Amino acid sequence: STLCHTTISKANEVVAFGLEMKDTLDGLSADGTLQADKFEIIKDLVDGDRIREATALAGELGDLALQCVDKSQDMMEAIELGIDSLPDIIEDRIENKMERAAKKGAKDSDPNLPDVETHTRELQTLVTNVEDVNLFTVMSSGKMAFDGLRAKGEVCQDMFSTVRKFSEDVSEVSDAIRNFTLKGLDIGAMKELVYDAWRCLRLSSLIQQFSEGVGKIIKWIINLFKRASEKLGSIWGALARAKDILGDCVQYVVECIRLCNDAKSRSGELCDLSAEIREHLVNIVTFDRDAIASIKDLSDGDEIRRAIQLATTMDDIAKECIEQILVAIRKVCAAIKSMPDVLTEGLDKEPKQIEVSGGTRAISFGVDDDDDDDTVPVDGVDISGDVDELDGMRVAIEEANVFESVQKSSDGFDGVKAKIGLCGDMIIQSRGFADHCDTAIKSFGGAWDLESAQNHILELFEIVSLGKLIKNYVKEIKKLVRANIALMEAVMNKFKDIDFVPDQLEDLIEDVGDGLKDLGKKLAFWKK
């Protein structure tokens, strides 16, 4: 009796666990969506202490079922011995004990043995579904698995309750046999005693059959517990890790956006300054009325130094931007690589086009995070022609004579303005890529539509692809900026070699300037 009560109690716990798990999963995805911050909760549910406790509980239940089988066997042997000890006149009437007990000791009210084969097949199907789970079915398979555990737990619970009832009946009938005496024996009492013997054998056989049947079901329940924990736990764990990694990547993407904004501001400032310097150089070449002022402005080299400093700062910003985006790429690639294959199975890995930064961009599915990988992405940019153009201008300045140098320098700063403008455009595009990464991260960490869950996995590849585009664009910007710096330094060095304003000429210019001012005052007087 104690054994039966224990088995029923533990079966109740298995049922309660399955119901708890199924209800929890239903509650988390009641409207067909699932918040990404619940991934860790589900992971702990399907692969945490609770399911390990439930698996151990099911194991104990299986052991108890085996004990019930052993007890039933002991019981049948004891009953047979008891029958053998009856007087021959009675014992002879109970021939072929076990063979005939099913008929002689049966009652119409005896429950039929549940279809154990059907129940085990259904559990096998649930195990197969869990083993074949993918991103589309991970939630539904989990619900079905734990609902199946609940349902089969109830079957075990009912079967153990039946075993307990059989055991209580055996106890009552066996008491009647033990208390039997020959004194006052009549035919009716003899028939009743024979029936009790048959009944005991029948009940013992039923206890054995039910216990063996429930043992088979429990084996598959344990198998389902283990496979659900391993497979579902790995999937939800990978999704939870990916969400946390992307959450950590936000800081790098946001910093990349800030650096792009800073670089764009400085590129605009450098474009304006380059235009001013070129205007001074044009004034000197044409030697118009502003030539003297332009010579004085350029003679100390401060404006060109400021332009070089702006470009150098842009180069530093670009370097920092690359470092930030590389950290994000490495982390997201690590998240993708750690994912079970089932999360990317069925994903169409042909390059896809998405709308980004005012145009379409190709999304690839490579997860190579090699820092030294200079492979140009499908939609990458190559400004080698622009760099060659600036290098050509630089060489022309370096090789120019005194008379040619100002014109060549003017052409050079015209090139600086144009190429820094190109850098600005590329920075804006890079900022657009970073904005899209930020949007993708927020989407991944938000509400998941379970019917289109693979779109969120695609977002991981979008972030990597766009991160590589940012790296490519910013590396090209660095090349362009450095070519501009080299050109401006060539102009600076050329100006050092040419004394545009000798001391005597400078005095004359100042005198002429003062004279022009006086003449202007007189002209103003005569106009009155």
C-alpha positions as CSV (number, residue, x, y, z in Angstrom):
1,S,0.0,0.0,0.0
2,T,2.8,2.4,0.9
3,L,4.5,1.7,-2.4
4,C,1.3,2.4,-4.3
5,H,0.8,5.7,-2.5
6,T,4.3,6.7,-3.3
7,T,4.0,6.0,-7.0
8,I,0.7,7.9,-7.2
9,S,2.3,10.9,-5.4
10,K,5.3,11.0,-7.7
11,A,3.1,10.5,-10.8
12,N,1.1,13.6,-9.6
13,E,4.3,15.6,-9.5
14,V,5.2,14.6,-13.1
15,V,1.7,15.7,-14.2
16,A,2.0,19.0,-12.3
17,F,5.4,19.7,-13.9
18,G,4.2,19.0,-17.5
19,L,1.2,21.2,-16.9
20,E,3.3,24.0,-15.4
21,M,5.7,23.9,-18.4
22,K,3.0,23.9,-21.0
23,D,1.0,26.7,-19.2
24,T,4.2,28.8,-18.9
25,L,5.0,28.4,-22.6
26,D,1.4,29.2,-23.5
27,G,1.5,32.3,-21.3
28,L,4.8,33.6,-22.8
29,S,3.5,33.4,-26.4
30,A,-0.2,33.8,-25.9
31,D,-0.6,36.3,-28.8
32,G,1.7,34.5,-31.2
33,T,4.6,36.7,-30.3
34,L,7.4,36.2,-27.9
35,Q,9.5,38.9,-26.2
36,A,13.3,38.2,-26.6
37,D,13.9,38.9,-22.9
38,K,11.9,35.7,-22.2
39,F,14.5,33.5,-24.0
40,E,16.5,33.0,-20.8
41,I,13.4,32.2,-18.8
42,I,12.4,29.4,-21.3
43,K,16.0,28.2,-21.4
44,D,16.0,27.8,-17.6
45,L,12.6,26.1,-17.8
46,V,13.6,23.5,-20.4
47,D,17.2,23.0,-19.3
48,G,17.4,24.1,-15.7
49,D,17.0,22.7,-12.2
50,R,13.3,22.1,-12.5
51,I,13.5,19.8,-15.5
52,R,16.4,18.0,-14.0
53,E,14.3,17.4,-10.9
54,A,11.4,16.2,-13.0
55,T,13.7,13.9,-15.0
56,A,15.0,12.4,-11.7
57,L,11.4,12.1,-10.5
58,A,10.4,10.2,-13.6
59,G,13.4,7.9,-13.0
60,E,12.3,7.2,-9.5
61,L,8.8,6.5,-10.8
62,G,10.3,4.0,-13.2
63,D,12.1,2.3,-10.4
64,L,8.9,2.1,-8.4
65,A,7.1,0.6,-11.4
66,L,9.8,-2.1,-11.5
67,Q,9.3,-2.7,-7.8
68,C,5.6,-3.1,-8.4
69,V,6.4,-5.7,-11.0
70,D,8.6,-7.5,-8.6
71,K,6.0,-7.3,-5.8
72,S,3.3,-8.6,-8.1
73,Q,5.5,-11.6,-9.0
74,D,6.2,-12.2,-5.4
75,M,2.5,-12.0,-4.7
76,M,1.6,-14.5,-7.4
77,E,4.2,-17.0,-6.2
78,A,2.9,-16.6,-2.6
79,I,-0.7,-17.1,-3.7
80,E,0.2,-20.2,-5.7
81,L,2.0,-21.5,-2.6
82,G,-1.1,-20.7,-0.6
83,I,-3.3,-22.5,-3.1
84,D,-1.0,-25.5,-3.0
85,S,-1.4,-25.7,0.7
86,L,-5.2,-25.9,0.5
87,P,-6.9,-29.3,1.0
88,D,-6.7,-31.5,-2.1
89,I,-10.5,-31.4,-2.6
90,I,-10.1,-27.6,-3.2
91,E,-6.7,-27.4,-4.7
92,D,-7.6,-29.9,-7.4
93,R,-10.3,-27.5,-8.6
94,I,-7.7,-24.8,-9.3
95,E,-5.7,-26.5,-12.0
96,N,-3.6,-24.6,-14.5
97,K,-3.7,-21.6,-12.1
98,M,-2.3,-18.7,-14.1
99,E,-3.6,-20.0,-17.5
100,R,-7.2,-20.0,-16.3
101,A,-7.1,-17.1,-13.8
102,A,-7.8,-14.5,-16.5
103,K,-11.2,-16.1,-17.1
104,K,-12.1,-17.7,-13.8
105,G,-11.0,-14.7,-11.7
106,A,-12.2,-11.9,-13.9
107,K,-15.0,-9.4,-13.2
108,D,-16.8,-7.3,-15.8
109,S,-15.8,-4.2,-13.8
110,D,-12.1,-4.9,-14.2
111,P,-10.5,-2.1,-16.1
112,N,-8.8,-2.9,-19.4
113,L,-5.1,-2.5,-19.7
114,P,-4.5,0.8,-21.5
115,D,-3.1,0.6,-25.0
116,V,0.6,0.9,-23.8
117,E,1.9,0.5,-27.4
118,T,-0.2,3.5,-28.6
119,H,1.0,5.6,-25.7
120,T,4.7,4.7,-26.2
121,R,4.3,5.4,-30.0
122,E,2.9,8.8,-29.2
123,L,5.8,9.5,-26.9
124,Q,8.2,8.3,-29.6
125,T,6.6,10.8,-32.0
126,L,7.1,13.6,-29.5
127,V,10.7,12.6,-29.0
128,T,11.2,12.6,-32.8
129,N,9.5,16.0,-33.1
130,V,11.9,17.4,-30.5
131,E,14.9,15.9,-32.2
132,D,13.8,17.3,-35.6
133,V,12.9,20.7,-34.1
134,N,13.8,23.9,-36.0
135,L,13.3,27.6,-35.4
136,F,9.8,27.5,-36.7
137,T,8.7,24.6,-34.5
138,V,10.8,25.2,-31.3
139,M,7.9,26.7,-29.4
140,S,5.1,24.4,-30.7
141,S,7.3,21.3,-30.2
142,G,8.1,22.4,-26.7
143,K,4.4,22.9,-25.9
144,M,3.5,19.6,-27.4
145,A,6.3,17.8,-25.6
146,F,5.4,19.1,-22.2
147,D,1.7,18.7,-22.8
148,G,2.5,15.1,-23.8
149,L,4.4,14.6,-20.6
150,R,1.4,15.9,-18.7
151,A,-1.0,13.6,-20.5
152,K,1.2,10.5,-20.2
153,G,1.9,11.3,-16.6
154,E,-1.9,11.2,-16.1
155,V,-2.0,7.8,-17.8
156,C,0.7,6.6,-15.4
157,Q,-1.2,8.2,-12.5
158,D,-4.4,6.3,-13.4
159,M,-2.6,3.1,-13.9
160,F,-0.9,3.3,-10.5
161,S,-4.3,4.1,-8.9
162,T,-5.6,1.0,-10.6
163,V,-2.6,-1.0,-9.2
164,R,-3.4,0.3,-5.8
165,K,-7.0,-0.7,-6.1
166,F,-6.0,-4.2,-7.3
167,S,-3.6,-4.4,-4.3
168,E,-6.3,-3.5,-1.8
169,D,-8.6,-6.1,-3.4
170,V,-5.9,-8.7,-3.2
171,S,-5.4,-7.9,0.4
172,E,-9.1,-8.4,1.2
173,V,-9.4,-11.7,-0.9
174,S,-6.2,-13.1,0.5
175,D,-7.5,-12.4,4.1
176,A,-10.5,-14.6,3.2
177,I,-8.2,-17.4,2.0
178,R,-6.0,-17.1,5.1
179,N,-9.0,-17.2,7.4
180,F,-10.4,-20.3,5.7
181,T,-11.1,-23.4,7.9
182,L,-12.5,-26.8,6.9
183,K,-14.9,-26.7,9.9
184,G,-18.5,-26.2,8.7
185,L,-17.3,-26.3,5.0
186,D,-20.2,-26.5,2.5
187,I,-20.3,-26.5,-1.2
188,G,-21.2,-22.7,-1.4
189,A,-18.2,-21.8,0.8
190,M,-16.0,-24.1,-1.2
191,K,-17.0,-22.4,-4.4
192,E,-16.5,-19.0,-2.9
193,L,-13.0,-20.0,-1.7
194,V,-12.1,-21.3,-5.2
195,Y,-13.3,-18.1,-6.8
196,D,-11.3,-16.0,-4.3
197,A,-8.2,-18.0,-5.2
198,W,-8.9,-17.3,-8.9
199,R,-9.5,-13.7,-8.1
200,C,-6.2,-13.3,-6.3
201,L,-4.3,-14.8,-9.2
202,R,-6.2,-12.5,-11.6
203,L,-5.5,-9.4,-9.6
204,S,-1.9,-10.3,-9.2
205,S,-1.6,-10.8,-12.9
206,L,-3.3,-7.4,-13.6
207,I,-0.9,-5.7,-11.2
208,Q,2.0,-7.2,-13.1
209,Q,0.6,-6.2,-16.5
210,F,-0.2,-2.6,-15.4
211,S,3.1,-2.2,-13.7
212,E,5.0,-3.5,-16.7
213,G,2.9,-1.2,-19.0
214,V,3.5,1.9,-16.9
215,G,7.2,1.1,-16.8
216,K,7.4,1.1,-20.6
217,I,5.6,4.5,-20.7
218,I,7.8,6.0,-18.1
219,K,10.9,4.9,-20.0
220,W,9.7,7.1,-22.9
221,I,8.7,9.9,-20.6
222,I,12.3,9.9,-19.3
223,N,13.6,9.9,-22.8
224,L,11.4,12.8,-23.8
225,F,12.5,14.7,-20.7
226,K,16.1,14.3,-21.6
227,R,15.8,15.1,-25.3
228,A,13.6,18.1,-24.6
229,S,16.2,19.4,-22.1
230,E,19.1,18.9,-24.5
231,K,17.6,20.0,-27.8
232,L,15.2,22.7,-26.7
233,G,17.7,23.9,-24.1
234,S,20.4,24.3,-26.7
235,I,18.1,26.4,-29.0
236,W,16.7,28.7,-26.3
237,G,20.1,29.0,-24.8
238,A,21.7,30.1,-28.1
239,L,18.9,32.6,-28.7
240,A,19.3,34.0,-25.2
241,R,23.1,34.3,-25.7
242,A,22.6,36.0,-29.1
243,K,20.2,38.5,-27.5
244,D,22.6,39.3,-24.7
245,I,25.5,39.6,-27.2
246,L,23.6,42.0,-29.4
247,G,22.6,44.0,-26.3
248,D,26.3,44.3,-25.5
249,C,27.0,45.4,-29.2
250,V,24.7,48.4,-29.0
251,Q,27.4,50.4,-27.3
252,Y,29.8,49.8,-30.2
253,V,27.3,50.6,-32.8
254,V,26.2,53.8,-31.0
255,E,29.8,54.8,-30.7
256,C,30.3,54.1,-34.4
257,I,27.3,56.4,-35.2
258,R,28.8,59.2,-32.9
259,L,32.1,58.9,-34.6
260,C,30.5,59.1,-38.1
261,N,28.7,62.3,-37.0
262,D,32.0,63.7,-35.7
263,A,33.8,62.8,-38.9
264,K,31.1,64.3,-41.1
265,S,31.2,67.6,-39.2
266,R,35.0,67.8,-39.6
267,S,34.8,66.9,-43.3
268,G,32.4,69.8,-43.9
269,E,34.8,72.1,-42.0
270,L,37.7,70.8,-44.0
271,C,35.9,71.3,-47.3
272,D,35.2,74.9,-46.4
273,L,38.8,75.5,-45.3
274,S,40.1,73.9,-48.5
275,A,37.9,76.2,-50.6
276,E,39.3,79.2,-48.7
277,I,42.9,78.1,-49.3
278,R,42.2,77.4,-53.0
279,E,40.7,80.9,-53.3
280,H,43.8,82.4,-51.8
281,L,46.0,80.5,-54.3
282,V,43.8,81.5,-57.2
283,N,44.1,85.2,-56.1
284,I,47.9,84.8,-56.1
285,V,48.0,83.1,-59.5
286,T,45.8,85.8,-61.1
287,F,47.4,88.5,-58.9
288,D,44.2,90.4,-58.6
289,R,43.4,93.0,-56.1
290,D,43.1,90.4,-53.3
291,A,46.5,88.8,-54.1
292,I,48.5,90.7,-51.5
293,A,46.0,89.8,-48.7
294,S,46.0,86.2,-49.8
295,I,49.8,86.1,-49.8
296,K,49.9,87.5,-46.3
297,D,47.2,84.9,-45.1
298,L,49.1,82.0,-46.6
299,S,52.6,83.0,-45.8
300,D,52.5,81.8,-42.2
301,G,51.1,78.4,-43.2
302,D,48.6,78.4,-40.4
303,E,45.5,77.7,-42.6
304,I,47.2,74.8,-44.3
305,R,48.4,73.4,-40.9
306,R,44.8,73.7,-39.6
307,A,43.5,71.8,-42.7
308,I,46.1,69.0,-42.1
309,Q,45.1,68.8,-38.5
310,L,41.5,68.5,-39.4
311,A,42.3,65.7,-41.8
312,T,44.5,64.0,-39.2
313,T,41.7,64.1,-36.8
314,M,39.4,62.5,-39.3
315,D,42.0,59.7,-39.8
316,D,42.0,59.1,-36.0
317,I,38.2,59.0,-35.9
318,A,38.1,56.6,-38.8
319,K,40.6,54.3,-37.0
320,E,38.5,54.3,-33.8
321,C,35.3,53.7,-35.9
322,I,36.9,50.6,-37.4
323,E,38.0,49.3,-34.0
324,Q,34.4,49.8,-32.6
325,I,32.7,48.0,-35.5
326,L,35.2,45.2,-35.5
327,V,34.4,44.4,-31.9
328,A,30.7,44.2,-32.8
329,I,31.4,42.0,-35.9
330,R,33.5,39.6,-33.8
331,K,30.8,39.3,-31.1
332,V,27.9,38.7,-33.6
333,C,30.0,36.2,-35.6
334,A,30.7,34.3,-32.3
335,A,27.0,34.3,-31.5
336,I,26.2,32.9,-35.0
337,K,28.9,30.2,-34.8
338,S,27.7,29.1,-31.4
339,M,24.2,28.5,-32.6
340,P,22.9,25.0,-33.2
341,D,22.6,24.2,-37.0
342,V,18.8,23.9,-36.7
343,L,18.6,27.7,-36.2
344,T,20.0,28.4,-39.7
345,E,18.7,25.2,-41.4
346,G,16.3,26.1,-44.2
347,L,17.6,29.7,-44.3
348,D,18.0,30.7,-48.0
349,K,21.7,31.7,-48.0
350,E,21.8,33.3,-51.4
351,P,22.8,36.9,-51.2
352,K,19.8,39.1,-50.3
353,Q,19.1,42.7,-51.1
354,I,17.8,45.0,-48.4
355,E,17.0,48.7,-48.3
356,V,19.7,50.5,-46.5
357,S,20.8,54.2,-46.5
358,G,18.9,55.2,-49.5
359,G,19.8,52.2,-51.7
360,T,19.9,48.4,-51.8
361,R,22.7,46.4,-50.2
362,A,23.6,42.8,-50.4
363,I,23.4,40.7,-47.3
364,S,25.8,37.7,-47.3
365,F,26.0,34.7,-44.9
366,G,29.7,34.6,-44.2
367,V,30.8,34.8,-40.6
368,D,34.5,35.4,-41.2
369,D,35.6,37.9,-38.6
370,D,39.3,38.0,-39.6
371,D,40.6,41.5,-38.8
372,D,43.0,41.3,-41.7
373,D,40.4,40.3,-44.2
374,D,40.6,43.0,-46.9
375,T,38.2,41.3,-49.3
376,V,35.9,43.9,-50.7
377,P,32.2,43.1,-49.8
378,V,29.7,42.6,-52.7
379,D,28.5,46.2,-52.3
380,G,31.9,47.6,-51.1
381,V,33.6,50.6,-52.4
382,D,37.0,51.0,-54.0
383,I,38.5,54.6,-54.2
384,S,41.9,53.6,-55.5
385,G,41.3,55.7,-58.6
386,D,40.6,58.8,-56.4
387,V,43.8,58.1,-54.4
388,D,45.8,57.8,-57.6
389,E,44.4,61.1,-58.7
390,L,45.5,62.8,-55.5
391,D,48.9,61.2,-55.6
392,G,49.3,62.5,-59.1
393,M,48.5,66.0,-57.9
394,R,51.0,65.6,-55.0
395,V,53.8,64.5,-57.4
396,A,53.0,67.5,-59.7
397,I,53.3,69.9,-56.8
398,E,56.6,68.3,-55.6
399,E,58.1,68.5,-59.1
400,A,56.8,72.0,-59.9
401,N,59.1,75.0,-60.2
402,V,58.6,78.3,-58.5
403,F,56.3,79.7,-61.1
404,E,54.2,76.5,-61.4
405,S,53.9,75.6,-57.7
406,V,51.1,78.1,-56.9
407,Q,48.9,76.9,-59.8
408,K,49.6,73.3,-59.0
409,S,48.8,73.9,-55.3
410,S,45.6,75.6,-56.3
411,D,44.7,72.5,-58.4
412,G,45.7,70.3,-55.5
413,F,43.3,72.1,-53.0
414,D,40.6,71.9,-55.6
415,G,41.2,68.1,-55.5
416,V,41.2,68.1,-51.7
417,K,37.9,69.8,-51.5
418,A,36.4,67.3,-54.0
419,K,37.8,64.2,-52.3
420,I,36.9,65.3,-48.8
421,G,33.4,65.9,-50.1
422,L,33.5,62.3,-51.3
423,C,34.6,61.2,-47.9
424,G,31.6,63.1,-46.4
425,D,29.3,61.2,-48.7
426,M,30.8,57.9,-47.7
427,I,30.6,58.8,-44.0
428,I,26.9,59.5,-44.4
429,Q,26.5,56.1,-46.0
430,S,28.5,54.4,-43.2
431,R,26.3,56.2,-40.7
432,G,23.2,54.8,-42.5
433,F,24.7,51.3,-42.3
434,A,25.3,51.7,-38.5
435,D,21.8,53.0,-38.1
436,H,20.4,49.9,-39.7
437,C,22.6,47.7,-37.4
438,D,21.1,49.6,-34.5
439,T,17.6,49.0,-35.8
440,A,18.3,45.3,-36.4
441,I,19.7,44.9,-32.8
442,K,16.6,46.5,-31.3
443,S,14.3,44.2,-33.5
444,F,16.2,41.1,-32.4
445,G,15.8,42.1,-28.8
446,G,12.1,43.0,-29.1
447,A,9.0,41.0,-29.9
448,W,9.4,37.9,-32.1
449,D,6.6,36.8,-34.5
450,L,6.9,33.1,-34.1
451,E,5.6,32.6,-37.7
452,S,8.5,34.5,-39.1
453,A,11.2,33.8,-36.6
454,Q,13.9,33.2,-39.2
455,N,13.8,36.9,-40.2
456,H,15.4,37.6,-36.8
457,I,18.2,35.1,-37.5
458,L,18.7,37.0,-40.8
459,E,19.1,40.1,-38.8
460,L,22.3,38.7,-37.3
461,F,23.7,38.2,-40.8
462,E,22.6,41.7,-41.7
463,I,24.5,43.2,-38.8
464,V,27.7,41.3,-39.8
465,S,27.3,42.2,-43.5
466,L,26.7,45.9,-42.8
467,G,29.5,45.9,-40.2
468,K,31.9,44.6,-42.9
469,L,30.6,47.3,-45.2
470,I,31.3,50.0,-42.6
471,K,34.8,48.6,-42.1
472,N,35.3,48.7,-45.9
473,Y,34.0,52.2,-46.3
474,V,35.9,53.6,-43.4
475,K,39.1,51.9,-44.5
476,E,38.7,53.5,-47.9
477,I,37.9,56.9,-46.2
478,K,41.2,56.5,-44.3
479,K,43.1,55.9,-47.6
480,L,41.5,59.0,-49.1
481,V,42.1,61.1,-46.1
482,R,45.8,60.1,-45.9
483,A,46.2,60.9,-49.6
484,N,44.8,64.3,-48.9
485,I,47.1,64.8,-46.0
486,A,50.1,63.9,-48.1
487,L,49.0,66.3,-50.8
488,M,48.5,69.2,-48.3
489,E,51.9,68.4,-46.7
490,A,53.4,68.7,-50.1
491,V,51.9,72.1,-50.5
492,M,53.1,73.1,-47.1
493,N,56.7,71.9,-47.9
494,K,56.6,73.8,-51.2
495,F,55.6,77.0,-49.5
496,K,58.5,76.6,-47.1
497,D,60.9,76.6,-50.1
498,I,59.4,79.7,-51.6
499,D,59.7,83.1,-50.0
500,F,56.5,84.6,-51.4
501,V,57.0,87.8,-49.5
502,P,60.7,88.9,-49.0
503,D,61.2,91.5,-46.2
504,Q,61.7,94.4,-48.6
505,L,58.6,93.4,-50.6
506,E,56.7,93.1,-47.4
507,D,57.6,96.6,-46.3
508,L,56.6,97.9,-49.8
509,I,53.3,96.0,-49.6
510,E,52.6,97.6,-46.3
511,D,53.5,101.1,-47.6
512,V,51.4,100.5,-50.7
513,G,48.6,99.3,-48.5
514,D,48.8,102.5,-46.3
515,G,48.9,104.7,-49.4
516,L,45.9,103.0,-50.9
517,K,44.0,103.6,-47.6
518,D,44.9,107.3,-47.7
519,L,43.9,107.6,-51.3
520,G,40.6,105.9,-50.5
521,K,39.9,108.5,-47.8
522,K,40.7,111.4,-50.2
523,L,38.4,109.9,-52.8
524,A,35.8,109.5,-50.2
525,F,36.2,113.2,-49.3
526,W,35.9,114.4,-52.9
527,K,32.7,112.4,-53.3
528,K,31.1,114.5,-50.6
